[in-house]
Amino acid sequence: MAEQYAGRTIDVVAWNTLTATGGMFDAQSTGQVVTGILKLAQRWLITFLHEPGSVKYNYWGRENPVGTTFMSQLRLGTARTNAAVSALFQLAEIAARQQLQAEETDDNPDDERYRKALLNDMTIVGDYLRLEVTIYSLADEVTLIVPIPSVPR
């Protein structure tokens, strides 16, 4: 198992869908590490879901604040249709792409280098917005389900 991390940088797992709670950490997952396309997906989630200026510590040495306006626009209630959510997603994806690619170097493995994210599907269920997103690296892809609570109507 340790050989899969040889010569690679790792992150601590922030989201683990296999936890008992389905949430972030639990007693069994604390301290787990992630690399490759899942590390990239985690970087994308952190960037995409944070509002600019909300991350006070500059984890990656970025010149500009981490984040996009996706969540703040949702909170304002400006996206009441699938077309509006899709437009917000596209704008936020461009901002996330610029940030993620700016922090990467040619030394990063291809499966950890961001290419794009595509919104495959979205559903509003009660007060939740469910996004199905595929993250593409230079070498791989992974599809995520992103539940976002308390979407104003």
TORKOL-4160 file (C-alpha; in steps of 0.2 Angstrom, whole numbers, padded with zeros to 4 digits, m for minus):
153
<pt num="1" X="0000" Y="0000" Z="0000"/>
<pt num="2" X="0014" Y="0012" Z="0004"/>
<pt num="3" X="0021" Y="0010" Z="m0013"/>
<pt num="4" X="0007" Y="0019" Z="m0021"/>
<pt num="5" X="0012" Y="0035" Z="m0012"/>
<pt num="6" X="0031" Y="0033" Z="m0017"/>
<pt num="7" X="0038" Y="0049" Z="m0025"/>
<pt num="8" X="0021" Y="0058" Z="m0023"/>
<pt num="9" X="0014" Y="0072" Z="m0012"/>
<pt num="10" X="m0001" Y="0068" Z="m0002"/>
<pt num="11" X="m0015" Y="0077" Z="0006"/>
<pt num="12" X="m0026" Y="0072" Z="0022"/>
<pt num="13" X="m0043" Y="0066" Z="0017"/>
<pt num="14" X="m0056" Y="0080" Z="0020"/>
<pt num="15" X="m0071" Y="0072" Z="0013"/>
<pt num="16" X="m0074" Y="0053" Z="0014"/>
<pt num="17" X="m0090" Y="0046" Z="0008"/>
<pt num="18" X="m0087" Y="0030" Z="0017"/>
<pt num="19" X="m0087" Y="0037" Z="0034"/>
<pt num="20" X="m0101" Y="0031" Z="0046"/>
<pt num="21" X="m0109" Y="0048" Z="0045"/>
<pt num="22" X="m0106" Y="0051" Z="0026"/>
<pt num="23" X="m0097" Y="0067" Z="0031"/>
<pt num="24" X="m0080" Y="0073" Z="0033"/>
<pt num="25" X="m0070" Y="0064" Z="0047"/>
<pt num="26" X="m0074" Y="0051" Z="0059"/>
<pt num="27" X="m0064" Y="0041" Z="0071"/>
<pt num="28" X="m0059" Y="0028" Z="0058"/>
<pt num="29" X="m0055" Y="0040" Z="0044"/>
<pt num="30" X="m0045" Y="0053" Z="0053"/>
<pt num="31" X="m0027" Y="0053" Z="0046"/>
<pt num="32" X="m0031" Y="0044" Z="0030"/>
<pt num="33" X="m0021" Y="0052" Z="0015"/>
<pt num="34" X="m0026" Y="0054" Z="m0003"/>
<pt num="35" X="m0016" Y="0057" Z="m0019"/>
<pt num="36" X="m0020" Y="0056" Z="m0038"/>
<pt num="37" X="m0036" Y="0061" Z="m0046"/>
<pt num="38" X="m0045" Y="0060" Z="m0028"/>
<pt num="39" X="m0032" Y="0073" Z="m0022"/>
<pt num="40" X="m0037" Y="0084" Z="m0037"/>
<pt num="41" X="m0055" Y="0082" Z="m0034"/>
<pt num="42" X="m0053" Y="0087" Z="m0016"/>
<pt num="43" X="m0043" Y="0103" Z="m0021"/>
<pt num="44" X="m0057" Y="0107" Z="m0034"/>
<pt num="45" X="m0071" Y="0105" Z="m0020"/>
<pt num="46" X="m0061" Y="0116" Z="m0008"/>
<pt num="47" X="m0058" Y="0129" Z="m0022"/>
<pt num="48" X="m0076" Y="0128" Z="m0029"/>
<pt num="49" X="m0086" Y="0129" Z="m0013"/>
<pt num="50" X="m0076" Y="0142" Z="m0004"/>
<pt num="51" X="m0081" Y="0160" Z="m0006"/>
<pt num="52" X="m0066" Y="0172" Z="m0011"/>
<pt num="53" X="m0058" Y="0178" Z="0005"/>
<pt num="54" X="m0066" Y="0165" Z="0016"/>
<pt num="55" X="m0049" Y="0155" Z="0017"/>
<pt num="56" X="m0038" Y="0165" Z="0029"/>
<pt num="57" X="m0023" Y="0154" Z="0027"/>
<pt num="58" X="m0015" Y="0154" Z="0010"/>
<pt num="59" X="m0012" Y="0135" Z="0009"/>
<pt num="60" X="m0005" Y="0134" Z="m0008"/>
<pt num="61" X="0004" Y="0151" Z="m0010"/>
<pt num="62" X="m0009" Y="0158" Z="m0021"/>
<pt num="63" X="m0007" Y="0176" Z="m0026"/>
<pt num="64" X="m0026" Y="0178" Z="m0026"/>
<pt num="65" X="m0039" Y="0173" Z="m0013"/>
<pt num="66" X="m0045" Y="0155" Z="m0014"/>
<pt num="67" X="m0063" Y="0152" Z="m0020"/>
<pt num="68" X="m0077" Y="0156" Z="m0032"/>
<pt num="69" X="m0093" Y="0166" Z="m0031"/>
<pt num="70" X="m0104" Y="0150" Z="m0033"/>
<pt num="71" X="m0110" Y="0148" Z="m0015"/>
<pt num="72" X="m0113" Y="0167" Z="m0012"/>
<pt num="73" X="m0123" Y="0168" Z="m0028"/>
<pt num="74" X="m0134" Y="0153" Z="m0023"/>
<pt num="75" X="m0136" Y="0161" Z="m0006"/>
<pt num="76" X="m0143" Y="0177" Z="m0014"/>
<pt num="77" X="m0156" Y="0166" Z="m0023"/>
<pt num="78" X="m0151" Y="0172" Z="m0040"/>
<pt num="79" X="m0151" Y="0154" Z="m0047"/>
<pt num="80" X="m0169" Y="0148" Z="m0047"/>
<pt num="81" X="m0168" Y="0138" Z="m0063"/>
<pt num="82" X="m0157" Y="0124" Z="m0070"/>
<pt num="83" X="m0151" Y="0136" Z="m0083"/>
<pt num="84" X="m0146" Y="0149" Z="m0070"/>
<pt num="85" X="m0137" Y="0136" Z="m0059"/>
<pt num="86" X="m0128" Y="0130" Z="m0075"/>
<pt num="87" X="m0122" Y="0147" Z="m0079"/>
<pt num="88" X="m0116" Y="0150" Z="m0061"/>
<pt num="89" X="m0107" Y="0134" Z="m0062"/>
<pt num="90" X="m0098" Y="0138" Z="m0078"/>
<pt num="91" X="m0092" Y="0155" Z="m0072"/>
<pt num="92" X="m0086" Y="0147" Z="m0055"/>
<pt num="93" X="m0078" Y="0133" Z="m0065"/>
<pt num="94" X="m0068" Y="0145" Z="m0075"/>
<pt num="95" X="m0062" Y="0154" Z="m0059"/>
<pt num="96" X="m0058" Y="0137" Z="m0050"/>
<pt num="97" X="m0048" Y="0132" Z="m0066"/>
<pt num="98" X="m0038" Y="0147" Z="m0066"/>
<pt num="99" X="m0033" Y="0145" Z="m0048"/>
<pt num="100" X="m0030" Y="0127" Z="m0048"/>
<pt num="101" X="m0019" Y="0128" Z="m0064"/>
<pt num="102" X="m0009" Y="0143" Z="m0057"/>
<pt num="103" X="m0003" Y="0133" Z="m0042"/>
<pt num="104" X="0002" Y="0118" Z="m0053"/>
<pt num="105" X="0019" Y="0114" Z="m0060"/>
<pt num="106" X="0026" Y="0102" Z="m0073"/>
<pt num="107" X="0033" Y="0092" Z="m0058"/>
<pt num="108" X="0015" Y="0088" Z="m0053"/>
<pt num="109" X="0009" Y="0070" Z="m0059"/>
<pt num="110" X="m0003" Y="0071" Z="m0073"/>
<pt num="111" X="m0018" Y="0064" Z="m0063"/>
<pt num="112" X="m0016" Y="0078" Z="m0050"/>
<pt num="113" X="m0016" Y="0092" Z="m0064"/>
<pt num="114" X="m0033" Y="0100" Z="m0067"/>
<pt num="115" X="m0040" Y="0101" Z="m0085"/>
<pt num="116" X="m0059" Y="0105" Z="m0082"/>
<pt num="117" X="m0075" Y="0100" Z="m0073"/>
<pt num="118" X="m0091" Y="0097" Z="m0081"/>
<pt num="119" X="m0108" Y="0098" Z="m0074"/>
<pt num="120" X="m0117" Y="0082" Z="m0079"/>
<pt num="121" X="m0133" Y="0084" Z="m0069"/>
<pt num="122" X="m0142" Y="0094" Z="m0056"/>
<pt num="123" X="m0157" Y="0092" Z="m0046"/>
<pt num="124" X="m0166" Y="0102" Z="m0033"/>
<pt num="125" X="m0173" Y="0091" Z="m0019"/>
<pt num="126" X="m0181" Y="0101" Z="m0005"/>
<pt num="127" X="m0168" Y="0113" Z="0001"/>
<pt num="128" X="m0154" Y="0104" Z="m0007"/>
<pt num="129" X="m0145" Y="0106" Z="m0023"/>
<pt num="130" X="m0137" Y="0090" Z="m0030"/>
<pt num="131" X="m0124" Y="0092" Z="m0042"/>
<pt num="132" X="m0116" Y="0078" Z="m0052"/>
<pt num="133" X="m0099" Y="0084" Z="m0058"/>
<pt num="134" X="m0085" Y="0075" Z="m0067"/>
<pt num="135" X="m0067" Y="0082" Z="m0064"/>
<pt num="136" X="m0054" Y="0079" Z="m0077"/>
<pt num="137" X="m0036" Y="0079" Z="m0074"/>
<pt num="138" X="m0023" Y="0077" Z="m0088"/>
<pt num="139" X="m0023" Y="0059" Z="m0086"/>
<pt num="140" X="m0039" Y="0053" Z="m0077"/>
<pt num="141" X="m0057" Y="0058" Z="m0072"/>
<pt num="142" X="m0068" Y="0055" Z="m0058"/>
<pt num="143" X="m0087" Y="0059" Z="m0055"/>
<pt num="144" X="m0093" Y="0067" Z="m0039"/>
<pt num="145" X="m0110" Y="0070" Z="m0031"/>
<pt num="146" X="m0110" Y="0086" Z="m0022"/>
<pt num="147" X="m0125" Y="0089" Z="m0011"/>
<pt num="148" X="m0127" Y="0108" Z="m0006"/>
<pt num="149" X="m0139" Y="0111" Z="0008"/>
<pt num="150" X="m0151" Y="0126" Z="0010"/>
<pt num="151" X="m0153" Y="0132" Z="m0007"/>
<pt num="152" X="m0166" Y="0147" Z="m0007"/>
<pt num="153" X="m0181" Y="0146" Z="m0018"/>
